[in-house]
């Protein structure tokens, strides 16, 4: 399988690939906790391509897409200057999302997306993500150096989560 992660612009094609992954991942992460019709209603009413294009055309945001054999299988959105209440004053913080479709959740897919994501956040002091407690990618992020910081709620249905932080070493 040929796996590549690359920066993607908020074009129609990039957004189409992103939405396909978002729809699948929202369903997969919530199907055991939320009624299927509620998930479908959320996807239908709240996933707005125009808003995503606007968000991604904001210069402080970047999108990295991961492809397996040219099929979109994961993404990370990097939001510079995004803070949560636990960030120490004076620290530059960057929020990320980290999503890989479960059928492509393989070590090489994780590494490809993380390597590209990690290189893109080298300018910041702290990288953080709000991950659902049951998200299988949480363990990978912890193995990559992220540390649980605060219990929280995340996602469209506010399920239990943790804010994970990674302090970027300046050397």
N, C-alpha and C positions, 0 to 999 in steps of 0.2 A: 504494500500500500504506500503510495506517495503522499506524504504529509507535509504541508507547508503552512506557515502562519505569516500573514503579511498585513501591513497597514492598508486600510480600505477607506475610501472617501464616502461621504453620505450621498452617493448617487442612487438612482432607482435600482440598479443591479445590486449594489452593496446593501441597501435597505431591504430589498427583497430577500437576499440571503440571510440577513440578520433576523428578519421577522419569522422566517421559516424555523430558525433555531429557537427563537423566543417562544413561539407557539408550542413547539414540541417539548421544550424544557419546562415550561410552566405546567403543562399537562403532566409530565413525568414526575415532577417534584411535588405536586399537590394532589394527585389522583387518590392517594390513600387517606387523605385528610378532608378533602372538600368534594362535594357532589359534582359529578361530571357536568351537569347543566350549568352550575355556577362558574366552573372553569371556562366553559365555552362562552358563556355570557361575558365574562371578563375579557377574554381574548377578542371577541367580536366588538366590544364597546370601548376598550381601553388601549388597544394596540393601534396607534395612529402613525402611519408612515410619514405624514407631513411634519408632525412634532419631532419624530426621530431624525428626519433630515435636518431640521432646524437645530436640534441639540448637537448633532454631529458636525454641523458647520460652525459651531461655536469653537473658537480657536483654542479654548482650554480643554477641549474633549478630543479624544482619539479613539478610533475603532481598529481593533486587530481581529481579523477573521482567520480561522483555521480551516483548511480544506484537506480532505482525504480523497485522493483520486479526483480532484477538482470539484468535489461535492462539499458544500458548507457543513461543518460538523461542530464548530465551536466559535466562541468569541470572547473578547475582553473589551470593555469600554473603560477608558482611563479618563478620570475627571480631575484635572489639576486644581488645587486650591479648595478642594472639598473637605470640610471638617466634620468631625463628630465631637460631642461635648468633652470627651476624654483626652483630646489632643492637647499637649502642653503648649502654653502660649509661646509664640515665637518660632514654632516648628512649622515647616512647610509640609502639608499633608496632601496626599493624592488618594482618591477613592478608586477602586477598580471593581469590575465585575469579572467573573471567571466562570464560563459556562461551556460544557462539552456534552453533546448528546450521549446518552447512556450507552448506546450501541457502539460508539466510537471512543468510549472512555478507556483508553489504553495508555500505558506508560509513555509511548512515543508521542501520542497526541497531547497529553498533559505537558510533557517536556517542551514540545514545539511551541505551544501557546505560552507557557510560562517563560521560556527563554526570550521570546519576542517582547512579552509584557515587561519582564524584568529590565530589559535594556531600555525600554521606553520610560521607566520611572526612576532612572538613575539620578535625576536632578533633584529629587525630593528628599525629605528627612524621614517621613513615615508613610507607608502604604497601608491602607486599610480596606476591609471588605466586610459587609454584613452578610454572613452565610447562614442559611437555614441549618438548624442542628442536624437534620437528617440528610443533608446534601452529601453525597459520597465524595465530592471534591474537597470537603473540609479537611479530611485527613491528609491529602496531598499537600494542601497549603500549609498545614502544621509541619509536615515533614520538610517543607521548603523554608521553614523559619518563622512562619506566622505564629503569633501567640494570642490566645483568647484574652480579650480585654474586658468586655462588658457583655452581660446578657441583654438581649434585645428581642425585637420582633421584626420580621422581614417579609418581603414579598407582598403581593396584592391581597393576601388573606391574613397577614400579620401572624404568621406562625412563629414558634420559638426559634431564636437564632442567637448567634454570638458575633460580636464585632471582633474580627481578627486583625492584628496589627503586625507589621514587619518594619523594624527600624532599618533604614538603609545606611550601611557603613560608608562613611566618607574616608577614603584612604588615598 
